[in-house]
Structures are given as structure tokens and as C-alpha cells.
Amino acid sequence: MKIITCLPEREGWHLREGMPIQVGIKSGSTPFSGPHLHRTMAEYFYLLAGEISLRVDRQEIIVRKGDLVVVEPGEAHEVLSASPDARLLLLMPPFVAGDKEELEEPERQKGKVKRQK
């Protein structure tokens, strides 16, 4: 058993390599990564507080407290903006090393790869 207390109060990734799921918390007061996609992993965005603007492929959506967005593998996505009080829970099961591909801004819609992480 693993218990992480007060998770929504802690920024960053809390479960990663070697675990069956990645769990992260982001706030609206810190930068989000640029446009990227995951080749095999789905990414789940659950908004605990505030509001974010999210682009998934060519669609821009407003995500509000209580909304869950599932980004499927291969869908380019990025957080465009976030309210200062935003608290975002990120889940990515299962972890796959080298799965993330960051995209060049002008080439984001074409799915061209910038580099791998």
C-alpha cells in the first residue's frame, strides 16, 4: 500500500517510473508543457478547481471544476491557459518510457515531432 497525504496541495508528479500509473498535480500559477502527444498512453485531465483552456488536436475546450477530459494516444494536446486557482489532477496509465513527443508550435497540427523525452 502507498498513501500520499494531501495530494492536491502538492505540485508535481507523485507516482512515475516503476508504478502502474503516473499521478501529477499542476496549479494555474506554474507553466504547463507545450504541445505534445503520447504515442501509446492516454492522458486524463481532471480539474479539481478553477478553469483551464485545453487544445486537443484542433479543438479548443474550456475545462471547469469537476470535468474529466480523456486525451487518447496520438492526440496532440496542450494547456493554453489556466486560471490562477486552477488545480489539475493528471493521470497517465500505464507508464511507457519515451512515449512523449513534444511538437513544434507551427507543426503541432501536422503532428511533426520536435524531440522525444
Residue pairs with C-beta under 8 A, 6 or more apart in sequence:
2 15
4 10
4 14
4 15
4 23
7 14
7 23
7 25
7 89
8 25
8 48
8 87
8 89
10 25
11 25
11 26
11 27
11 30
12 24
12 25
13 22
13 23
13 24
14 23
14 24
14 25
15 21
15 22
15 23
16 22
16 95
17 95
17 97
18 95
19 95
20 93
20 94
20 95
21 91
21 92
21 93
21 94
21 95
22 90
22 91
22 92
22 93
22 95
23 89
23 90
23 91
24 89
24 90
24 91
24 92
25 87
25 88
25 89
25 90
26 32
26 79
26 82
26 86
26 87
26 88
26 90
27 82
27 86
27 87
27 88
28 50
28 52
28 82
28 83
28 84
28 85
28 86
28 87
29 84
32 78
32 79
32 82
33 78
33 79
33 102
34 78
34 102
34 103
34 105
35 55
35 76
35 77
35 78
35 102
35 103
35 104
35 105
35 108
36 76
36 77
36 78
36 100
36 101
36 102
36 103
37 73
37 74
37 75
37 76
37 77
37 100
37 101
37 103
37 111
38 71
38 73
38 74
38 92
38 96
38 99
38 100
38 101
39 73
39 74
39 96
39 99
39 101
40 73
40 96
40 99
41 73
41 92
41 93
41 94
41 95
41 96
41 99
42 70
42 71
42 72
42 73
42 92
42 93
43 70
43 71
43 77
43 90
43 91
43 92
44 68
44 69
44 70
44 71
44 90
44 91
44 92
45 52
45 54
45 63
45 67
45 68
45 69
45 70
45 71
45 88
45 89
45 90
46 67
46 68
46 88
46 89
46 90
46 91
47 63
47 64
47 65
47 66
47 67
47 68
47 86
47 87
47 88
47 89
48 65
48 87
48 88
48 89
49 65
49 85
49 86
49 87
50 65
50 82
50 83
50 84
50 85
50 86
50 87
51 62
51 63
51 64
51 65
51 82
51 83
51 86
52 62
52 63
52 79
52 80
52 81
52 82
52 83
52 86
52 88
53 60
53 61
53 62
53 63
53 79
53 80
53 81
53 82
54 60
54 61
54 62
54 63
54 69
54 77
54 78
54 79
54 80
55 61
55 76
55 77
55 78
55 80
56 69
56 71
56 75
56 76
56 77
57 75
57 76
57 77
57 109
58 109
60 80
61 69
63 69
71 77
74 111
76 103
76 108
76 109
76 111
78 108
79 88
82 88
98 116
98 117
100 116
100 117
101 113
101 114
101 115
101 116
101 117
102 113
102 114
102 115
102 116
102 117
103 111
103 112
103 113
103 114
104 112
104 114
107 114
